[in-house]
Amino acid sequence: MNARVAMSAAALLGPCVLLAGCETPPPAVNQTEPANRTARPSTVADERVTADPALAAAVQLLSINDRVNTAGLREVQFNIQNVTDGVRRFRWQVEWVDADGFTVRSPLSDWRDETIAPGEFKTLQAVAPEQRAFDFRLKMIRGFTTTTPARTG
């Protein structure tokens, strides 16, 4: 009789245990902002190289803003949106370049993990590590990984 009760309990509780491990996706994000904005950001014209069309289609880069802060360092802000109905996870990095086209290496150039909900607008921000960092490249790859991609350049 005990074996029969145990089997019945396992049959009833098994799906519950399996479902408990499933993650409920976050809801899509509704956002509101002023119709007549007073902010007038400085936008940057960009040139894109798309190696992963699926990521580029899902997490769209809407615009890039930039400014020079009081310390004389360039700040950039990448305005993105997840245009899908699912959560997207990706890694991103800003690579800074000097006036001669050489990479300016910095601990601040490490890859960062990011999650963006369905429909969400988000900003990714970076500050140049030093004043000679003149230009930049935003790099994005799909998903989180346990190892950091090899540095290039």
N, C-alpha and C positions, 0 to 999 in steps of 0.2 A: 504494500500500500504506500509506503514511504517513497518508493521509486516512482510510482504513478503521480504522487503529489509533486515531487521534485520536477518531473518532466512537464507537468501542467504549469508549474510556476515558471520554468525556463521558457516555455512556449509563450506565456503571457508577458514576461519581463524582458525577454530577448529583444523584441523590437523597441522597447522603451530605452534600453541601454544603448542600442545602436542610434536611435534618434537623438539621444542626449548628446552625442558626439558631433552632431550636425550643427553647423553655425547658421543662425538666422541672419540673412543679409540685411544690412541697414537700409532704411527707406531712402528713397530719392530725396535730394535736398532742394527745398524751395528757398529762394532768396529774394530779398527786396532791397532796392537801393534807390536813391533820389532820381527822379526823372530829369531834373535840371541840376546836373552835377557842377560843382564849383571847382573841383580839381581838374587841372589841365596838365596831365602827365606828358613828359618828354618821351616820345616813342622812338624806337629804333627800327629801321628797315632791316629785314633779315633775309638771309639766304639759307635754304634748307637742303640737307642731304638726308633722304629717307631710306634707311636700310631695313626698317621693320614697318611696312605699311599698315599692319593691323594695329600696332601701338599708336602710330600717328593718327589713324582714323578714330581710335577710341578716346585717346587723351589728346585733345587738340590744343595747340599753342595758338592763343588768340592774339596776343601782342606782347611786346617787350618794352618796358619802361627803363629809363636810366637817369642817373644824376651823379654829381660829384658831391660827396659829403664834406663836412667842415674840416676833416683831416686830409682832404685832397684825394680821397680814394673813390674810385668809381663803384657805384652800387647799381645792380641790375635786378629787375623784378620781371619774372616770366608769368604771364597770366594764362592759365590753362583751364580747360573744362573737360570733364568726363561726359561725353555725349552718348554713352551707352546706358543700358538699363541694369548693368552689373557693376560691382565694385572692381576697381582696377588697382593693381599693385605694380609699382615700377621703382627703378632706381635712377637717380639722376646725379649729375656732377657738372660743375662749371670749371672749365679749363681756361685759365687766364693766359694771355699772350702779350709780349712787350711790343714796342714800336717796330722792332726788327723781325717780328714774327716768331720769336722764340718763346717756348712755354715757360711761364713763371711758376715754378713748383712751390707748393705750400701745403701744410697739413689741412688747410681749409678746403682743399680740392678733393677730399675723399668722397667716395660714393655715398649717397644718402638714400634710405628707404622711404617710400611715400605711398600712402593709400588715399584714393579719392573715390568718394561715393557716387552713385548714379546721379547725373545731372549737376554735380557740384562744380562750382567755380573755385579755383584755388590759386594762390600766388606762391611761387618759389623765389626766394631771394638769396642773393649772394653779394658779398663785398670783396673787392679786389684786395689781395694780400699786401700789396704795396703800390706806390704811385706809378711805378714803371709798368704795371699791368694795364695795358691800354685797351686791348680787345678781349673777347671772350668767346667760348663755344659752350653751348648747353648740350649735354649728352644725356640720353635717356635710353634705358633698356628695360625690357619686360621683367616683371616679377622680382621677388626677393631671392637672393642666392646666399649660400653660406660662405662663399669665397668672393673676394673682391676681384673684379676683372683686372687683368694686367694693365698697367699704365701705358699710354701710348705717347709718342713724341720724344 
